[in-house]
Amino acid sequence: MTFNVWTFLFEAINFVVLAYVLHRLLYRPLHDAIDRRRELVNRAKTEADQRVRKQPRSPSNCKRSLPAWNSSGRSRFTRPSNKLRPSGNVLLADAEQTVQHRQEEVRQSLDRERVEALRVLRGEVVGQAIDLTRRLLQEASGRSLDQQLALRLAETLRELPADQLQKVRDHWQPSDGAFLESAQGLDDEVVAI
């Protein structure tokens, strides 16, 4: 197989175009979506932390507020039962569990969105790459290129050693047919070969 400069150039152009399309359509929007999600997660975490700070942190905080209640005539609350007064640790643990649950939901949502975005963008990129390749090949292939390729095929068949040519003849049946497909129409002289 010989090195063809045009094929190499088309493959290089195809690669550069594909890399550009991937960067514009896939990587940049995906990074933007991930940054927006991170911001939402950080905001939710900050709000949860603020809620936790507003809750009493320990039973000692509740004990400090009892004298104020007693002085205002609410003596029935001097010894509240444990059922009515949840400890600060329970509230803190509940808040942390809520934050973790929310973070996990956001993480799962991000993963689903990322997978879906990748699937859609891959489909678009593949479609655009196929379209671009088709257009490049249509522009690059002309009648003379197709004729040169057909003539080269005929010359290669003529130059085959006798034993290999005999193997081809032995394995080929007239019912198999022989087809030469070309993007452009071929001259009668090329077809006759």
GROMACS elastic network, one bead per residue, 0.5 to 0.9 nm:
[ bonds ]
;  ai    aj funct       b0    kb
    3     7     6  0.82822   500
    3     8     6  0.80429   500
    4     7     6  0.54291   500
    4     8     6  0.63295   500
    4     9     6  0.87523   500
    5     8     6  0.50605   500
    5     9     6  0.61113   500
    5    10     6  0.86221   500
    6     9     6  0.50362   500
    6    10     6  0.61118   500
    6    11     6  0.85232   500
    6   140     6  0.88486   500
    7    10     6  0.51364   500
    7    11     6  0.61251   500
    7    12     6  0.85412   500
    8    11     6  0.51395   500
    8    12     6  0.61052   500
    8    13     6  0.85856   500
    9    12     6  0.50417   500
    9    13     6  0.60758   500
    9    14     6  0.84145   500
   10    13     6  0.50835   500
   10    14     6  0.59539   500
   10    15     6  0.85243   500
   10   133     6  0.86465   500
   10   136     6  0.77628   500
   10   137     6  0.86329   500
   11    15     6  0.60932   500
   11    16     6  0.86292   500
   12    15     6  0.50908   500
   12    16     6  0.62286   500
   12    17     6  0.85994   500
   13    16     6  0.51386   500
   13    17     6  0.60806   500
   13    18     6  0.84532   500
   14    17     6  0.51932   500
   14    18     6  0.60330   500
   14    19     6  0.85684   500
   14   129     6  0.76845   500
   14   132     6  0.79353   500
   14   133     6  0.71225   500
   14   136     6  0.89464   500
   15    18     6  0.50385   500
   15    19     6  0.60642   500
   15    20     6  0.85305   500
   16    19     6  0.51247   500
   16    20     6  0.61424   500
   16    21     6  0.85797   500
   17    20     6  0.50911   500
   17    21     6  0.60831   500
   17    22     6  0.85215   500
   17   129     6  0.80816   500
   17   132     6  0.87675   500
   18    21     6  0.50841   500
   18    22     6  0.60243   500
   18    23     6  0.84954   500
   18   125     6  0.75626   500
   18   126     6  0.88727   500
   18   128     6  0.86666   500
   18   129     6  0.65647   500
   19    22     6  0.51176   500
   19    23     6  0.61135   500
   19    24     6  0.86305   500
   20    23     6  0.51105   500
   20    24     6  0.61406   500
   20    25     6  0.84459   500
   21    24     6  0.51507   500
   21    25     6  0.57487   500
   21    26     6  0.76155   500
   21   125     6  0.68694   500
   21   128     6  0.85759   500
   21   129     6  0.87231   500
   22    25     6  0.53582   500
   22    26     6  0.50444   500
   22    27     6  0.64550   500
   22    28     6  0.86996   500
   22   121     6  0.83379   500
   22   122     6  0.84981   500
   22   125     6  0.68670   500
   23    26     6  0.56596   500
   23    27     6  0.50083   500
   23    28     6  0.61475   500
   23    29     6  0.88572   500
   24    27     6  0.66097   500
   24    28     6  0.59340   500
   24    29     6  0.76520   500
   25    28     6  0.67109   500
   25    29     6  0.65729   500
   25    30     6  0.85008   500
   25   121     6  0.68079   500
   25   124     6  0.86635   500
   25   125     6  0.78661   500
   26    29     6  0.58832   500
   26    30     6  0.59835   500
   26    31     6  0.85814   500
   26   117     6  0.81705   500
   26   118     6  0.71699   500
   26   121     6  0.60186   500
   26   122     6  0.79401   500
   26   125     6  0.85285   500
   27    30     6  0.51393   500
   27    31     6  0.60380   500
   27    32     6  0.85652   500
   28    31     6  0.52523   500
   28    32     6  0.62279   500
   28    33     6  0.87232   500
   29    33     6  0.61198   500
   29    34     6  0.85717   500
   30    33     6  0.51346   500
   30    34     6  0.61897   500
   30    35     6  0.86221   500
   30   114     6  0.72164   500
   30   117     6  0.75255   500
   30   118     6  0.81544   500
   31    34     6  0.50567   500
   31    35     6  0.61229   500
   31    36     6  0.86343   500
   32    35     6  0.51046   500
   32    36     6  0.62330   500
   32    37     6  0.86603   500
   33    36     6  0.51245   500
   33    37     6  0.62118   500
   33    38     6  0.86353   500
   33   110     6  0.86963   500
   33   113     6  0.89397   500
   33   114     6  0.83748   500
   34    37     6  0.50830   500
   34    38     6  0.61588   500
   34    39     6  0.86437   500
   34   110     6  0.74921   500
   34   114     6  0.82223   500
   35    38     6  0.50667   500
   35    39     6  0.62496   500
   35    40     6  0.87336   500
   36    39     6  0.51175   500
   36    40     6  0.63453   500
   36    41     6  0.87548   500
   37    40     6  0.50225   500
   37    41     6  0.61682   500
   37    42     6  0.85592   500
   37   106     6  0.79068   500
   37   107     6  0.87452   500
   37   110     6  0.70404   500
   38    41     6  0.50658   500
   38    42     6  0.60800   500
   38    43     6  0.84868   500
   39    42     6  0.51225   500
   39    43     6  0.60812   500
   39    44     6  0.85890   500
   40    43     6  0.50720   500
   40    44     6  0.61327   500
   40    45     6  0.85473   500
   40   106     6  0.86602   500
   41    44     6  0.50967   500
   41    45     6  0.60931   500
   41    46     6  0.85624   500
   41   102     6  0.85527   500
   41   103     6  0.66859   500
   41   106     6  0.69658   500
   41   107     6  0.85985   500
   42    45     6  0.50274   500
   42    46     6  0.60875   500
   42    47     6  0.86064   500
   43    46     6  0.50774   500
   43    47     6  0.62218   500
   43    48     6  0.86180   500
   44    47     6  0.51227   500
   44    48     6  0.61560   500
   44    49     6  0.85868   500
   44    99     6  0.79684   500
   44   102     6  0.81309   500
   44   103     6  0.82605   500
   45    48     6  0.50537   500
   45    49     6  0.61030   500
   45    50     6  0.86143   500
   45    99     6  0.65782   500
   45   100     6  0.89941   500
   45   102     6  0.86891   500
   45   103     6  0.79220   500
   46    49     6  0.50402   500
   46    50     6  0.62157   500
   46    51     6  0.86848   500
   47    50     6  0.50839   500
   47    51     6  0.62799   500
   47    52     6  0.86817   500
   48    51     6  0.50587   500
   48    52     6  0.62203   500
   48    53     6  0.86798   500
   48    95     6  0.71210   500
   48    96     6  0.80842   500
   48    98     6  0.82541   500
   48    99     6  0.63113   500
   49    52     6  0.50447   500
   49    53     6  0.62295   500
   49    54     6  0.87743   500
   49    95     6  0.82860   500
   49    96     6  0.85194   500
   49    99     6  0.84750   500
   50    53     6  0.50737   500
   50    54     6  0.63811   500
   50    55     6  0.89657   500
   51    54     6  0.52063   500
   51    55     6  0.66553   500
   51    95     6  0.79108   500
   52    55     6  0.53553   500
   52    56     6  0.82303   500
   52    57     6  0.82408   500
   52    91     6  0.77551   500
   52    92     6  0.61854   500
   52    95     6  0.62387   500
   52    96     6  0.81303   500
   53    56     6  0.74847   500
   53    57     6  0.76475   500
   53    92     6  0.87727   500
   54    57     6  0.85536   500
   55    88     6  0.71170   500
   55    91     6  0.72013   500
   55    92     6  0.77496   500
   56    59     6  0.76792   500
   56    60     6  0.89441   500
   56    61     6  0.63330   500
   56    62     6  0.73552   500
   56    87     6  0.80446   500
   56    88     6  0.53043   500
   56    89     6  0.86898   500
   56    91     6  0.80428   500
   56    92     6  0.86207   500
   57    60     6  0.83683   500
   57    61     6  0.70966   500
   57    87     6  0.77259   500
   57    89     6  0.63397   500
   57    91     6  0.78133   500
   57    92     6  0.70214   500
   58    61     6  0.57302   500
   58    62     6  0.73403   500
   58    87     6  0.61846   500
   58    89     6  0.62641   500
   59    62     6  0.51903   500
   59    63     6  0.63989   500
   59    64     6  0.88688   500
   59    85     6  0.87491   500
   59    86     6  0.84493   500
   59    87     6  0.56370   500
   59    88     6  0.61338   500
   59    89     6  0.83935   500
   60    64     6  0.63024   500
   60    65     6  0.88641   500
   61    64     6  0.52351   500
   61    65     6  0.66546   500
   61    88     6  0.86382   500
   62    65     6  0.52792   500
   62    66     6  0.65498   500
   62    85     6  0.86525   500
   62    87     6  0.87826   500
   62    88     6  0.89423   500
   63    66     6  0.52405   500
   63    67     6  0.77583   500
   64    67     6  0.66243   500
   64    68     6  0.79430   500
   65    68     6  0.54838   500
   65    69     6  0.66159   500
   65    70     6  0.89685   500
   66    69     6  0.50813   500
   66    70     6  0.61962   500
   66    71     6  0.86743   500
   66    75     6  0.89192   500
   66    77     6  0.75458   500
   66    78     6  0.61687   500
   66    79     6  0.87571   500
   67    71     6  0.61227   500
   67    72     6  0.86627   500
   67    78     6  0.79517   500
   68    71     6  0.52032   500
   68    72     6  0.64175   500
   68    74     6  0.88610   500
   69    72     6  0.52290   500
   69    73     6  0.66849   500
   69    74     6  0.53947   500
   69    75     6  0.70113   500
   69    77     6  0.73901   500
   69    78     6  0.77120   500
   70    73     6  0.53960   500
   70    74     6  0.51125   500
   70    76     6  0.81929   500
   70    77     6  0.75792   500
   70    78     6  0.66472   500
   71    74     6  0.72417   500
   71    75     6  0.79362   500
   72    75     6  0.81747   500
   73    76     6  0.84777   500
   74    77     6  0.60016   500
   74    78     6  0.76304   500
   75    78     6  0.53492   500
   75    79     6  0.84625   500
   76    79     6  0.71869   500
   76    80     6  0.78835   500
   77    80     6  0.53480   500
   77    81     6  0.89426   500
   80    83     6  0.82283   500
   80    84     6  0.66042   500
   80    85     6  0.67754   500
   81    84     6  0.55819   500
   81    85     6  0.65619   500
   82    85     6  0.52026   500
   82    86     6  0.66165   500
   82    87     6  0.82789   500
   83    86     6  0.67546   500
   86    89     6  0.82882   500
   86    90     6  0.65723   500
   86    91     6  0.71463   500
   87    90     6  0.54073   500
   87    91     6  0.66178   500
   87    92     6  0.87619   500
   88    91     6  0.50750   500
   88    92     6  0.60220   500
   88    93     6  0.84832   500
   89    93     6  0.59854   500
   89    94     6  0.84023   500
   90    93     6  0.50884   500
   90    94     6  0.60104   500
   90    95     6  0.85181   500
   91    94     6  0.50170   500
   91    95     6  0.60775   500
   91    96     6  0.85460   500
   92    95     6  0.50809   500
   92    96     6  0.61146   500
   92    97     6  0.85177   500
   93    96     6  0.50777   500
   93    97     6  0.60775   500
   93    98     6  0.85483   500
   94    97     6  0.50803   500
   94    98     6  0.61697   500
   94    99     6  0.86628   500
   95    98     6  0.50049   500
   95    99     6  0.61785   500
   95   100     6  0.86226   500
   96    99     6  0.50366   500
   96   100     6  0.61430   500
   96   101     6  0.85040   500
   97   100     6  0.51009   500
   97   101     6  0.60524   500
   97   102     6  0.85269   500
   98   101     6  0.50648   500
   98   102     6  0.61051   500
   98   103     6  0.85473   500
   99   102     6  0.50773   500
   99   103     6  0.60655   500
   99   104     6  0.85738   500
  100   103     6  0.50097   500
  100   104     6  0.61130   500
  100   105     6  0.85945   500
  101   104     6  0.51642   500
  101   105     6  0.62651   500
  101   106     6  0.87053   500
  102   105     6  0.50833   500
  102   106     6  0.62037   500
  102   107     6  0.85332   500
  103   106     6  0.50906   500
  103   107     6  0.60173   500
  103   108     6  0.85746   500
  104   108     6  0.60927   500
  104   109     6  0.84537   500
  105   108     6  0.51781   500
  105   109     6  0.60804   500
  105   110     6  0.85623   500
  106   110     6  0.60593   500
  106   111     6  0.85784   500
  107   110     6  0.50761   500
  107   111     6  0.62246   500
  107   112     6  0.87041   500
  108   111     6  0.50494   500
  108   112     6  0.62090   500
  108   113     6  0.85948   500
  109   112     6  0.51558   500
  109   113     6  0.61462   500
  109   114     6  0.85003   500
  110   113     6  0.51220   500
  110   114     6  0.59527   500
  110   115     6  0.85461   500
  111   114     6  0.50750   500
  111   115     6  0.61483   500
  111   116     6  0.85619   500
  112   115     6  0.52584   500
  112   116     6  0.61680   500
  112   117     6  0.85268   500
  113   116     6  0.51188   500
  113   117     6  0.59461   500
  113   118     6  0.84582   500
  114   117     6  0.50890   500
  114   118     6  0.60407   500
  114   119     6  0.85313   500
  115   118     6  0.51391   500
  115   119     6  0.61437   500
  115   120     6  0.86853   500
  116   119     6  0.50776   500
  116   120     6  0.62115   500
  116   121     6  0.85280   500
  117   120     6  0.52215   500
  117   121     6  0.59916   500
  117   122     6  0.83938   500
  118   121     6  0.51370   500
  118   122     6  0.58735   500
  118   123     6  0.84944   500
  119   122     6  0.52442   500
  119   123     6  0.63218   500
  119   124     6  0.87708   500
  120   123     6  0.52382   500
  120   124     6  0.63426   500
  120   125     6  0.87020   500
  121   125     6  0.59845   500
  121   126     6  0.84407   500
  122   125     6  0.50604   500
  122   126     6  0.59920   500
  122   127     6  0.84268   500
  123   126     6  0.52287   500
  123   127     6  0.61102   500
  123   128     6  0.85916   500
  124   127     6  0.51140   500
  124   128     6  0.61101   500
  124   129     6  0.84966   500
  125   128     6  0.51097   500
  125   129     6  0.59598   500
  125   130     6  0.85014   500
  126   129     6  0.50474   500
  126   130     6  0.60913   500
  126   131     6  0.85118   500
  127   130     6  0.52221   500
  127   131     6  0.61637   500
  127   132     6  0.85802   500
  128   131     6  0.50138   500
  128   132     6  0.59903   500
  128   133     6  0.84521   500
  129   132     6  0.50675   500
  129   133     6  0.60105   500
  129   134     6  0.84598   500
  130   133     6  0.50970   500
  130   134     6  0.60416   500
  130   135     6  0.85924   500
  131   134     6  0.50929   500
  131   135     6  0.62203   500
  131   136     6  0.86180   500
  132   135     6  0.51425   500
  132   136     6  0.60980   500
  132   137     6  0.85407   500
  133   136     6  0.50612   500
  133   137     6  0.60325   500
  133   138     6  0.84732   500
  134   137     6  0.52177   500
  134   138     6  0.61292   500
  134   139     6  0.86464   500
  135   138     6  0.50870   500
  135   139     6  0.62027   500
  135   140     6  0.85226   500
  136   139     6  0.51554   500
  136   140     6  0.59707   500
  136   141     6  0.84273   500
  137   141     6  0.57353   500
  138   141     6  0.54064   500
  138   142     6  0.75816   500
  138   183     6  0.78779   500
  139   142     6  0.73405   500
  140   145     6  0.85670   500
  141   144     6  0.80561   500
  141   145     6  0.59378   500
  141   146     6  0.70088   500
  141   183     6  0.74544   500
  141   184     6  0.79684   500
  142   145     6  0.53359   500
  142   146     6  0.64304   500
  142   147     6  0.86972   500
  142   183     6  0.80449   500
  142   184     6  0.66876   500
  143   146     6  0.52788   500
  143   147     6  0.61677   500
  143   148     6  0.86046   500
  143   183     6  0.83015   500
  143   184     6  0.55965   500
  143   185     6  0.69332   500
  143   186     6  0.70614   500
  143   187     6  0.88552   500
  144   147     6  0.50478   500
  144   148     6  0.60367   500
  144   149     6  0.85780   500
  144   186     6  0.88995   500
  145   148     6  0.50718   500
  145   149     6  0.61977   500
  145   150     6  0.86431   500
  146   149     6  0.51226   500
  146   150     6  0.61863   500
  146   151     6  0.85959   500
  146   182     6  0.63544   500
  146   183     6  0.73350   500
  146   184     6  0.66946   500
  146   185     6  0.82030   500
  146   186     6  0.72224   500
  147   150     6  0.50637   500
  147   151     6  0.60605   500
  147   152     6  0.84239   500
  147   182     6  0.88561   500
  147   184     6  0.88514   500
  147   185     6  0.88323   500
  147   186     6  0.62807   500
  147   187     6  0.75875   500
  147   190     6  0.67039   500
  148   151     6  0.51058   500
  148   152     6  0.60116   500
  148   153     6  0.86035   500
  149   153     6  0.62276   500
  149   154     6  0.87093   500
  150   153     6  0.50842   500
  150   154     6  0.63267   500
  150   155     6  0.86937   500
  150   180     6  0.78950   500
  150   182     6  0.86772   500
  150   186     6  0.85185   500
  150   190     6  0.67525   500
  150   191     6  0.83172   500
  150   193     6  0.88051   500
  151   154     6  0.50413   500
  151   155     6  0.61295   500
  151   156     6  0.85266   500
  151   190     6  0.65927   500
  151   193     6  0.79259   500
  152   155     6  0.50586   500
  152   156     6  0.60722   500
  152   157     6  0.86265   500
  153   156     6  0.50916   500
  153   157     6  0.62820   500
  153   158     6  0.87154   500
  154   157     6  0.51704   500
  154   158     6  0.62963   500
  154   159     6  0.87192   500
  154   190     6  0.87371   500
  154   193     6  0.65750   500
  155   158     6  0.50264   500
  155   159     6  0.61179   500
  155   160     6  0.87388   500
  156   159     6  0.51293   500
  156   160     6  0.63575   500
  157   160     6  0.54287   500
  157   165     6  0.75782   500
  158   161     6  0.84392   500
  158   165     6  0.84700   500
  159   162     6  0.87732   500
  159   165     6  0.89488   500
  160   163     6  0.81757   500
  160   164     6  0.63064   500
  160   165     6  0.58270   500
  161   164     6  0.54929   500
  161   165     6  0.61415   500
  161   166     6  0.86041   500
  162   165     6  0.50709   500
  162   166     6  0.60477   500
  162   167     6  0.86810   500
  163   166     6  0.50870   500
  163   167     6  0.63591   500
  163   168     6  0.88523   500
  164   167     6  0.50278   500
  164   168     6  0.63844   500
  164   169     6  0.87168   500
  165   168     6  0.51387   500
  165   169     6  0.62906   500
  165   170     6  0.86445   500
  166   169     6  0.50017   500
  166   170     6  0.60281   500
  166   171     6  0.86441   500
  167   170     6  0.50278   500
  167   171     6  0.62158   500
  167   172     6  0.85003   500
  168   171     6  0.53800   500
  168   172     6  0.60179   500
  169   172     6  0.52536   500
  169   173     6  0.77803   500
  170   173     6  0.77143   500
  172   175     6  0.84062   500
  172   176     6  0.66628   500
  172   177     6  0.83439   500
  173   176     6  0.52644   500
  173   177     6  0.73463   500
  174   177     6  0.55747   500
  174   178     6  0.82477   500
  180   191     6  0.87028   500
  181   184     6  0.87562   500
  182   185     6  0.66918   500
  182   186     6  0.75647   500
  186   189     6  0.82393   500
  186   190     6  0.63937   500
  186   191     6  0.66639   500
  187   190     6  0.54352   500
  187   191     6  0.64646   500
  187   192     6  0.87789   500
  188   191     6  0.50100   500
  188   192     6  0.60276   500
  188   193     6  0.87886   500
  189   192     6  0.51669   500
  189   193     6  0.66762   500
  190   193     6  0.54591   500
